[in-house]
Amino acid sequence: MGDLISEHFNHPRNKGEISGADGVGEAGAADCGARIRVYISFDRGRIGQARFQATGSSAAIAAGSLLTEMITGLPWKKAAAISTDRIVLVLGEDRGQKEGKPADGGKAGARNPFVAIAAGFAIEALHAAIEDSLRRGSFPGVSVVDNDAVMVAMSGGVDSSVACLMEKNAGHDVIGITMRLWSDPDCAGESVETCCSPRAIRDARSVCHSLGVPHLTVDYSEIFNQIVVADFIEEYIAGRTPNPCTCCNGRFRFPELQILAARLGAARVATGHYARIEAGDEGLLLARGLDSSKDQSYMLWAIEPSLLERIDFPLGGIKKEETRSLAREAGLLVHDRPESQEVCFIPDNDYRRFLRRYAKERPVDGEIVDCEGTHLGAHAGYIDYTVGQRHGLGVSAPQPMYVLRTIPQTNQVVIGSHGDLAVRLLTLTRMNSFITPAQLAQLKPMIQVRYNSTPVSGKIIDHDSSTWSLKLDKPVYGVAPGQSAVIYDGDILIGGGVIDGTS
């Protein structure tokens, strides 16, 4: 046992609990060899008091003792920037490790694996305690916003990690945060890693710590469920095809991020989206990212225009290959992380199972009909079908047949030929415009009806406070109510809405 481990094990500091603590967090388990609980109380933005309880290995007691000793009296930003590696290094087994150079050639604490495990649990317990204080409302707020401070939303992927790196390299005072979102608990054992999985949170924290940046995890699971997940379910049950990402960005993510940034004293919010913000004649506008193959502006159309002045998109001017190169050069552990493609709250990507599990109205058997209402087959639930679907219809016909629409009121799935899918007129609701009605009337815009689809020219033939009508110059196919239609003038995003009807 190393000298410092022995010292903290035999004479632990801050052992015990804090009555009325501002935050309490726990990590580890008996079968992992350690369990650590951390208690913290704040004093005007600092960790005024920290205590711990630990069971298991001697390393667990030593890690809890050292961590609470280190963070007592620190500003919360410095405490939230302490890494697992730092705890391992200080508890290293020889003098060389303690003073900054691991004697084994780079893996601090490798001679005693229990040290690394215990250090990881100690840091995780600390962050759980900070998250608990944020949840309770006992985390210290600020009265003054720092114009040089930027809060970066961290998903645990390469894009948000490089956004954090770029903000740090630009000289900003960076705070990394990860939003803990609701995810289907029935998929808890799935190997798929989403942006809010435990691994993603740990990776985001590790990236921040490797850059010397504080990291916080904030629990938004309840409000995310109420806004985004509930909308997803309701839209499908209504026979529509929702886009949960546009709903999330417009109605949840960016509004909540800006509220949190102000609470933490940060003037701006940065994310890893491939989009840009450009100055227009009457204010700021969203624009496509430089990398056309990764452009994510379509997903951002619902952001309230007034929020743009406090948003940064550091990746908007670079290509994906450069992002990975920057991550690799900086030694970020996520540099080769594959991109997630599934709906974040459905890790197994089986939305049919998900809807059957959570929708209040359970799907029942119904009929498949053609445009004239002629019976062609049967289905086990209209939610299993989306507009444009060709395979899995269970219907024999002399030509390929496609889903044209679903009708919840009669529990029918309507199918027809590919030509029947053609759409030239769109009616939109939930509109969001970045320019004035007078400017809209003067434009010959391009209209994009899916993420990564080719925009089609058209015109806005009518618009008021509740609906817009768009006429396309050529037909598009397989467009479903519930999807988003986003309107561009060149690379500038001028508005968008949810498709309510097509013809």
Order of alpha helices (4+ residues) and beta strands (2+ residues): alpha-beta-beta-beta-alpha-alpha-alpha-alpha-alpha-beta-alpha-beta-alpha-beta-alpha-alpha-alpha-alpha-beta-beta-beta-beta-alpha-alpha-beta-beta-beta-beta-beta-alpha-beta-beta-beta-beta-beta
